[in-house]
Amino acid sequence: MFQLDANTMENFLWALYVLVQGMGGVFLFMGVFYLLIWTLEKIFKQKARP
């Protein structure tokens, strides 16, 4: 069958850790960017035209 030695498992867990940090950073950036757009829309509302 398929066996993993300690070094391979350590590398896999390190890669998983880096993946989670990267994806977390992407979602954090998207959240901050969304809040920035939402805030700017609230500050600079368009006036209704008659």
N, CA, C and O atoms as a Tripos MOL2 file, in Angstrom:
@<TRIPOS>MOLECULE
protein
  200   199    50     0     0
PROTEIN
NO_CHARGES

@<TRIPOS>ATOM
      1 N           0.8250   -1.1990    0.0000 N.3       1 MET1
      2 CA          0.0000    0.0000    0.0000 C.3       1 MET1
      3 C           0.8630    1.2530    0.0000 C.2       1 MET1
      4 O           2.0290    1.2240   -0.3920 O.2       1 MET1
      5 N           0.2760    2.3360    0.4410 N.am      2 PHE2
      6 CA          0.9320    3.6330    0.4120 C.3       2 PHE2
      7 C           1.2840    4.0450    1.8360 C.2       2 PHE2
      8 O           0.4100    4.1470    2.6970 O.2       2 PHE2
      9 N           2.5680    4.2790    2.0740 N.am      3 GLN3
     10 CA          3.0010    4.6870    3.4070 C.3       3 GLN3
     11 C           3.7350    6.0240    3.3240 C.2       3 GLN3
     12 O           4.4530    6.3100    2.3660 O.2       3 GLN3
     13 N           3.5300    6.8150    4.3460 N.am      4 LEU4
     14 CA          4.1950    8.1150    4.4180 C.3       4 LEU4
     15 C           5.2540    8.0650    5.5140 C.2       4 LEU4
     16 O           4.9880    7.6160    6.6290 O.2       4 LEU4
     17 N           6.4330    8.5220    5.1920 N.am      5 ASP5
     18 CA          7.4280    8.6370    6.2560 C.3       5 ASP5
     19 C           7.2370    9.9660    6.9820 C.2       5 ASP5
     20 O           6.4260   10.7920    6.5640 O.2       5 ASP5
     21 N           7.9770   10.1730    8.0640 N.am      6 ALA6
     22 CA          7.7880   11.3580    8.9100 C.3       6 ALA6
     23 C           8.0950   12.6470    8.1520 C.2       6 ALA6
     24 O           7.4230   13.6600    8.3470 O.2       6 ALA6
     25 N           9.0980   12.6100    7.2970 N.am      7 ASN7
     26 CA          9.4860   13.8160    6.5640 C.3       7 ASN7
     27 C           8.4010   14.2360    5.5700 C.2       7 ASN7
     28 O           8.1170   15.4250    5.4280 O.2       7 ASN7
     29 N           7.8060   13.2810    4.8950 N.am      8 THR8
     30 CA          6.7430   13.5830    3.9400 C.3       8 THR8
     31 C           5.5260   14.1540    4.6640 C.2       8 THR8
     32 O           4.9070   15.1080    4.1920 O.2       8 THR8
     33 N           5.1910   13.5730    5.8000 N.am      9 MET9
     34 CA          4.0410   14.0610    6.5600 C.3       9 MET9
     35 C           4.3090   15.4660    7.0990 C.2       9 MET9
     36 O           3.4070   16.3030    7.1120 O.2       9 MET9
     37 N           5.5150   15.7270    7.5320 N.am     10 GLU10
     38 CA          5.8690   17.0600    8.0180 C.3      10 GLU10
     39 C           5.7640   18.0920    6.8970 C.2      10 GLU10
     40 O           5.2560   19.1930    7.1090 O.2      10 GLU10
     41 N           6.2440   17.7370    5.7080 N.am     11 ASN11
     42 CA          6.1420   18.6410    4.5590 C.3      11 ASN11
     43 C           4.6920   18.8940    4.1780 C.2      11 ASN11
     44 O           4.3210   20.0190    3.8400 O.2      11 ASN11
     45 N           3.8680   17.8440    4.2320 N.am     12 PHE12
     46 CA          2.4550   17.9840    3.9030 C.3      12 PHE12
     47 C           1.7610   18.9180    4.8870 C.2      12 PHE12
     48 O           0.9890   19.7860    4.4800 O.2      12 PHE12
     49 N           2.0300   18.7450    6.1770 N.am     13 LEU13
     50 CA          1.3950   19.6020    7.1860 C.3      13 LEU13
     51 C           1.8710   21.0480    7.0580 C.2      13 LEU13
     52 O           1.0900   21.9770    7.2600 O.2      13 LEU13
     53 N           3.1380   21.2420    6.7280 N.am     14 TRP14
     54 CA          3.6550   22.6000    6.5230 C.3      14 TRP14
     55 C           2.9770   23.2490    5.3120 C.2      14 TRP14
     56 O           2.6080   24.4220    5.3590 O.2      14 TRP14
     57 N           2.8150   22.4850    4.2320 N.am     15 ALA15
     58 CA          2.1430   23.0030    3.0400 C.3      15 ALA15
     59 C           0.6820   23.3370    3.3450 C.2      15 ALA15
     60 O           0.1590   24.3370    2.8540 O.2      15 ALA15
     61 N           0.0310   22.5150    4.1440 N.am     16 LEU16
     62 CA         -1.3520   22.7750    4.5390 C.3      16 LEU16
     63 C          -1.4450   24.0540    5.3740 C.2      16 LEU16
     64 O          -2.3810   24.8380    5.2140 O.2      16 LEU16
     65 N          -0.4850   24.2590    6.2520 N.am     17 TYR17
     66 CA         -0.4310   25.4700    7.0730 C.3      17 TYR17
     67 C          -0.2780   26.7100    6.1970 C.2      17 TYR17
     68 O          -0.9610   27.7100    6.4140 O.2      17 TYR17
     69 N           0.6060   26.6510    5.2180 N.am     18 VAL18
     70 CA          0.8160   27.7770    4.3020 C.3      18 VAL18
     71 C          -0.4430   28.0220    3.4750 C.2      18 VAL18
     72 O          -0.8100   29.1720    3.2350 O.2      18 VAL18
     73 N          -1.1070   26.9550    3.0390 N.am     19 LEU19
     74 CA         -2.3430   27.0790    2.2730 C.3      19 LEU19
     75 C          -3.4210   27.7870    3.0780 C.2      19 LEU19
     76 O          -4.0890   28.6850    2.5660 O.2      19 LEU19
     77 N          -3.5950   27.3950    4.3250 N.am     20 VAL20
     78 CA         -4.6270   28.0040    5.1700 C.3      20 VAL20
     79 C          -4.3180   29.4770    5.4100 C.2      20 VAL20
     80 O          -5.2270   30.3070    5.3990 O.2      20 VAL20
     81 N          -3.0570   29.8110    5.6250 N.am     21 GLN21
     82 CA         -2.7000   31.2140    5.8090 C.3      21 GLN21
     83 C          -2.9710   32.0270    4.5440 C.2      21 GLN21
     84 O          -3.4800   33.1450    4.6240 O.2      21 GLN21
     85 N          -2.6400   31.4830    3.3980 N.am     22 GLY22
     86 CA         -2.8660   32.1880    2.1410 C.3      22 GLY22
     87 C          -4.3410   32.4070    1.8610 C.2      22 GLY22
     88 O          -4.7470   33.5050    1.4820 O.2      22 GLY22
     89 N          -5.1460   31.3670    2.0460 N.am     23 MET23
     90 CA         -6.5820   31.5010    1.8090 C.3      23 MET23
     91 C          -7.2110   32.4450    2.8220 C.2      23 MET23
     92 O          -8.1130   33.2110    2.4810 O.2      23 MET23
     93 N          -6.7460   32.3970    4.0570 N.am     24 GLY24
     94 CA         -7.2500   33.3240    5.0720 C.3      24 GLY24
     95 C          -6.9320   34.7600    4.7030 C.2      24 GLY24
     96 O          -7.7580   35.6520    4.8950 O.2      24 GLY24
     97 N          -5.7400   34.9850    4.1730 N.am     25 GLY25
     98 CA         -5.3640   36.3350    3.7360 C.3      25 GLY25
     99 C          -6.2260   36.8240    2.5960 C.2      25 GLY25
    100 O          -6.6020   37.9950    2.5580 O.2      25 GLY25
    101 N          -6.5450   35.9390    1.6660 N.am     26 VAL26
    102 CA         -7.3980   36.3270    0.5340 C.3      26 VAL26
    103 C          -8.7910   36.7150    1.0240 C.2      26 VAL26
    104 O          -9.3340   37.7380    0.6080 O.2      26 VAL26
    105 N          -9.3690   35.9000    1.9070 N.am     27 PHE27
    106 CA        -10.7090   36.2080    2.4040 C.3      27 PHE27
    107 C         -10.7080   37.4460    3.2970 C.2      27 PHE27
    108 O         -11.6810   38.2000    3.2990 O.2      27 PHE27
    109 N          -9.6520   37.6630    4.0410 N.am     28 LEU28
    110 CA         -9.5460   38.8750    4.8460 C.3      28 LEU28
    111 C          -9.4840   40.1080    3.9550 C.2      28 LEU28
    112 O         -10.1500   41.1060    4.2300 O.2      28 LEU28
    113 N          -8.6960   40.0480    2.8980 N.am     29 PHE29
    114 CA         -8.6110   41.1640    1.9590 C.3      29 PHE29
    115 C          -9.9640   41.4250    1.3030 C.2      29 PHE29
    116 O         -10.3740   42.5780    1.1740 O.2      29 PHE29
    117 N         -10.6610   40.3670    0.8880 N.am     30 MET30
    118 CA        -11.9650   40.5580    0.2520 C.3      30 MET30
    119 C         -12.9590   41.1840    1.2170 C.2      30 MET30
    120 O         -13.7720   42.0140    0.8080 O.2      30 MET30
    121 N         -12.9110   40.8070    2.4830 N.am     31 GLY31
    122 CA        -13.8030   41.3900    3.4800 C.3      31 GLY31
    123 C         -13.5090   42.8630    3.7030 C.2      31 GLY31
    124 O         -14.4320   43.6750    3.7670 O.2      31 GLY31
    125 N         -12.2410   43.2150    3.8200 N.am     32 VAL32
    126 CA        -11.8580   44.6200    4.0110 C.3      32 VAL32
    127 C         -12.2430   45.4440    2.7870 C.2      32 VAL32
    128 O         -12.7420   46.5610    2.9250 O.2      32 VAL32
    129 N         -12.0170   44.9050    1.5960 N.am     33 PHE33
    130 CA        -12.3570   45.6090    0.3640 C.3      33 PHE33
    131 C         -13.8730   45.8220    0.2610 C.2      33 PHE33
    132 O         -14.3220   46.8880   -0.1620 O.2      33 PHE33
    133 N         -14.6620   44.8080    0.6490 N.am     34 TYR34
    134 CA        -16.1160   44.9370    0.6390 C.3      34 TYR34
    135 C         -16.5660   46.0280    1.5980 C.2      34 TYR34
    136 O         -17.4200   46.8470    1.2580 O.2      34 TYR34
    137 N         -15.9890   46.0400    2.8010 N.am     35 LEU35
    138 CA        -16.3600   47.0690    3.7760 C.3      35 LEU35
    139 C         -15.9760   48.4610    3.2970 C.2      35 LEU35
    140 O         -16.7000   49.4240    3.5500 O.2      35 LEU35
    141 N         -14.8510   48.5760    2.6120 N.am     36 LEU36
    142 CA        -14.4370   49.8660    2.0640 C.3      36 LEU36
    143 C         -15.4400   50.3600    1.0220 C.2      36 LEU36
    144 O         -15.8370   51.5250    1.0480 O.2      36 LEU36
    145 N         -15.8460   49.4910    0.1180 N.am     37 ILE37
    146 CA        -16.8230   49.8740   -0.9090 C.3      37 ILE37
    147 C         -18.1530   50.2460   -0.2650 C.2      37 ILE37
    148 O         -18.7690   51.2410   -0.6470 O.2      37 ILE37
    149 N         -18.5990   49.4560    0.7060 N.am     38 TRP38
    150 CA        -19.8630   49.7160    1.3850 C.3      38 TRP38
    151 C         -19.8220   51.0700    2.0920 C.2      38 TRP38
    152 O         -20.7820   51.8370    2.0310 O.2      38 TRP38
    153 N         -18.7050   51.3580    2.7630 N.am     39 THR39
    154 CA        -18.5550   52.6300    3.4650 C.3      39 THR39
    155 C         -18.5610   53.8080    2.4890 C.2      39 THR39
    156 O         -19.2050   54.8250    2.7480 O.2      39 THR39
    157 N         -17.8520   53.6750    1.3790 N.am     40 LEU40
    158 CA        -17.8340   54.7590    0.3930 C.3      40 LEU40
    159 C         -19.2110   54.9880   -0.2140 C.2      40 LEU40
    160 O         -19.5750   56.1290   -0.5010 O.2      40 LEU40
    161 N         -19.9840   53.9200   -0.4150 N.am     41 GLU41
    162 CA        -21.3450   54.0940   -0.9250 C.3      41 GLU41
    163 C         -22.2200   54.8310    0.0760 C.2      41 GLU41
    164 O         -23.0680   55.6310   -0.3190 O.2      41 GLU41
    165 N         -22.0290   54.5760    1.3570 N.am     42 LYS42
    166 CA        -22.8130   55.2740    2.3800 C.3      42 LYS42
    167 C         -22.4080   56.7500    2.4760 C.2      42 LYS42
    168 O         -23.2630   57.6100    2.6910 O.2      42 LYS42
    169 N         -21.1390   57.0430    2.3220 N.am     43 ILE43
    170 CA        -20.6630   58.4220    2.4370 C.3      43 ILE43
    171 C         -21.0780   59.2540    1.2280 C.2      43 ILE43
    172 O         -21.5490   60.3820    1.3790 O.2      43 ILE43
    173 N         -20.9050   58.7060    0.0400 N.am     44 PHE44
    174 CA        -21.1550   59.4490   -1.1950 C.3      44 PHE44
    175 C         -22.4170   58.9240   -1.8890 C.2      44 PHE44
    176 O         -22.3420   58.3280   -2.9630 O.2      44 PHE44
    177 N         -23.5570   59.1480   -1.2710 N.am     45 LYS45
    178 CA        -24.8240   58.7190   -1.8780 C.3      45 LYS45
    179 C         -25.1660   59.6130   -3.0560 C.2      45 LYS45
    180 O         -24.9310   60.8210   -3.0130 O.2      45 LYS45
    181 N         -25.7190   59.0230   -4.1080 N.am     46 GLN46
    182 CA        -26.1800   59.8280   -5.2330 C.3      46 GLN46
    183 C         -27.5200   60.4320   -4.8810 C.2      46 GLN46
    184 O         -28.3650   59.7960   -4.2510 O.2      46 GLN46
    185 N         -27.6970   61.6620   -5.2950 N.am     47 LYS47
    186 CA        -28.9650   62.3320   -5.0490 C.3      47 LYS47
    187 C         -29.9490   61.9560   -6.1370 C.2      47 LYS47
    188 O         -29.5840   61.8090   -7.3040 O.2      47 LYS47
    189 N         -31.2010   61.8020   -5.7400 N.am     48 ALA48
    190 CA        -32.2460   61.4510   -6.7030 C.3      48 ALA48
    191 C         -32.4980   62.6370   -7.6250 C.2      48 ALA48
    192 O         -32.5540   63.7840   -7.1820 O.2      48 ALA48
    193 N         -32.6480   62.3470   -8.9060 N.am     49 ARG49
    194 CA        -32.9340   63.4180   -9.8780 C.3      49 ARG49
    195 C         -34.4210   63.6210   -9.9770 C.2      49 ARG49
    196 O         -35.1800   62.6520  -10.0030 O.2      49 ARG49
    197 N         -34.8560   64.8730  -10.0330 N.am     50 PRO50
    198 CA        -36.3060   65.1450  -10.1170 C.3      50 PRO50
    199 C         -36.8990   64.8120  -11.4710 C.2      50 PRO50
    200 O         -38.0980   64.9900  -11.6810 O.2      50 PRO50
@<TRIPOS>BOND
     1     1     2 1
     2     2     3 1
     3     3     4 2
     4     3     5 am
     5     5     6 1
     6     6     7 1
     7     7     8 2
     8     7     9 am
     9     9    10 1
    10    10    11 1
    11    11    12 2
    12    11    13 am
    13    13    14 1
    14    14    15 1
    15    15    16 2
    16    15    17 am
    17    17    18 1
    18    18    19 1
    19    19    20 2
    20    19    21 am
    21    21    22 1
    22    22    23 1
    23    23    24 2
    24    23    25 am
    25    25    26 1
    26    26    27 1
    27    27    28 2
    28    27    29 am
    29    29    30 1
    30    30    31 1
    31    31    32 2
    32    31    33 am
    33    33    34 1
    34    34    35 1
    35    35    36 2
    36    35    37 am
    37    37    38 1
    38    38    39 1
    39    39    40 2
    40    39    41 am
    41    41    42 1
    42    42    43 1
    43    43    44 2
    44    43    45 am
    45    45    46 1
    46    46    47 1
    47    47    48 2
    48    47    49 am
    49    49    50 1
    50    50    51 1
    51    51    52 2
    52    51    53 am
    53    53    54 1
    54    54    55 1
    55    55    56 2
    56    55    57 am
    57    57    58 1
    58    58    59 1
    59    59    60 2
    60    59    61 am
    61    61    62 1
    62    62    63 1
    63    63    64 2
    64    63    65 am
    65    65    66 1
    66    66    67 1
    67    67    68 2
    68    67    69 am
    69    69    70 1
    70    70    71 1
    71    71    72 2
    72    71    73 am
    73    73    74 1
    74    74    75 1
    75    75    76 2
    76    75    77 am
    77    77    78 1
    78    78    79 1
    79    79    80 2
    80    79    81 am
    81    81    82 1
    82    82    83 1
    83    83    84 2
    84    83    85 am
    85    85    86 1
    86    86    87 1
    87    87    88 2
    88    87    89 am
    89    89    90 1
    90    90    91 1
    91    91    92 2
    92    91    93 am
    93    93    94 1
    94    94    95 1
    95    95    96 2
    96    95    97 am
    97    97    98 1
    98    98    99 1
    99    99   100 2
   100    99   101 am
   101   101   102 1
   102   102   103 1
   103   103   104 2
   104   103   105 am
   105   105   106 1
   106   106   107 1
   107   107   108 2
   108   107   109 am
   109   109   110 1
   110   110   111 1
   111   111   112 2
   112   111   113 am
   113   113   114 1
   114   114   115 1
   115   115   116 2
   116   115   117 am
   117   117   118 1
   118   118   119 1
   119   119   120 2
   120   119   121 am
   121   121   122 1
   122   122   123 1
   123   123   124 2
   124   123   125 am
   125   125   126 1
   126   126   127 1
   127   127   128 2
   128   127   129 am
   129   129   130 1
   130   130   131 1
   131   131   132 2
   132   131   133 am
   133   133   134 1
   134   134   135 1
   135   135   136 2
   136   135   137 am
   137   137   138 1
   138   138   139 1
   139   139   140 2
   140   139   141 am
   141   141   142 1
   142   142   143 1
   143   143   144 2
   144   143   145 am
   145   145   146 1
   146   146   147 1
   147   147   148 2
   148   147   149 am
   149   149   150 1
   150   150   151 1
   151   151   152 2
   152   151   153 am
   153   153   154 1
   154   154   155 1
   155   155   156 2
   156   155   157 am
   157   157   158 1
   158   158   159 1
   159   159   160 2
   160   159   161 am
   161   161   162 1
   162   162   163 1
   163   163   164 2
   164   163   165 am
   165   165   166 1
   166   166   167 1
   167   167   168 2
   168   167   169 am
   169   169   170 1
   170   170   171 1
   171   171   172 2
   172   171   173 am
   173   173   174 1
   174   174   175 1
   175   175   176 2
   176   175   177 am
   177   177   178 1
   178   178   179 1
   179   179   180 2
   180   179   181 am
   181   181   182 1
   182   182   183 1
   183   183   184 2
   184   183   185 am
   185   185   186 1
   186   186   187 1
   187   187   188 2
   188   187   189 am
   189   189   190 1
   190   190   191 1
   191   191   192 2
   192   191   193 am
   193   193   194 1
   194   194   195 1
   195   195   196 2
   196   195   197 am
   197   197   198 1
   198   198   199 1
   199   199   200 2
@<TRIPOS>SUBSTRUCTURE
     1 MET1         2 RESIDUE 1 A MET
     2 PHE2         6 RESIDUE 1 A PHE
     3 GLN3        10 RESIDUE 1 A GLN
     4 LEU4        14 RESIDUE 1 A LEU
     5 ASP5        18 RESIDUE 1 A ASP
     6 ALA6        22 RESIDUE 1 A ALA
     7 ASN7        26 RESIDUE 1 A ASN
     8 THR8        30 RESIDUE 1 A THR
     9 MET9        34 RESIDUE 1 A MET
    10 GLU10       38 RESIDUE 1 A GLU
    11 ASN11       42 RESIDUE 1 A ASN
    12 PHE12       46 RESIDUE 1 A PHE
    13 LEU13       50 RESIDUE 1 A LEU
    14 TRP14       54 RESIDUE 1 A TRP
    15 ALA15       58 RESIDUE 1 A ALA
    16 LEU16       62 RESIDUE 1 A LEU
    17 TYR17       66 RESIDUE 1 A TYR
    18 VAL18       70 RESIDUE 1 A VAL
    19 LEU19       74 RESIDUE 1 A LEU
    20 VAL20       78 RESIDUE 1 A VAL
    21 GLN21       82 RESIDUE 1 A GLN
    22 GLY22       86 RESIDUE 1 A GLY
    23 MET23       90 RESIDUE 1 A MET
    24 GLY24       94 RESIDUE 1 A GLY
    25 GLY25       98 RESIDUE 1 A GLY
    26 VAL26      102 RESIDUE 1 A VAL
    27 PHE27      106 RESIDUE 1 A PHE
    28 LEU28      110 RESIDUE 1 A LEU
    29 PHE29      114 RESIDUE 1 A PHE
    30 MET30      118 RESIDUE 1 A MET
    31 GLY31      122 RESIDUE 1 A GLY
    32 VAL32      126 RESIDUE 1 A VAL
    33 PHE33      130 RESIDUE 1 A PHE
    34 TYR34      134 RESIDUE 1 A TYR
    35 LEU35      138 RESIDUE 1 A LEU
    36 LEU36      142 RESIDUE 1 A LEU
    37 ILE37      146 RESIDUE 1 A ILE
    38 TRP38      150 RESIDUE 1 A TRP
    39 THR39      154 RESIDUE 1 A THR
    40 LEU40      158 RESIDUE 1 A LEU
    41 GLU41      162 RESIDUE 1 A GLU
    42 LYS42      166 RESIDUE 1 A LYS
    43 ILE43      170 RESIDUE 1 A ILE
    44 PHE44      174 RESIDUE 1 A PHE
    45 LYS45      178 RESIDUE 1 A LYS
    46 GLN46      182 RESIDUE 1 A GLN
    47 LYS47      186 RESIDUE 1 A LYS
    48 ALA48      190 RESIDUE 1 A ALA
    49 ARG49      194 RESIDUE 1 A ARG
    50 PRO50      198 RESIDUE 1 A PRO
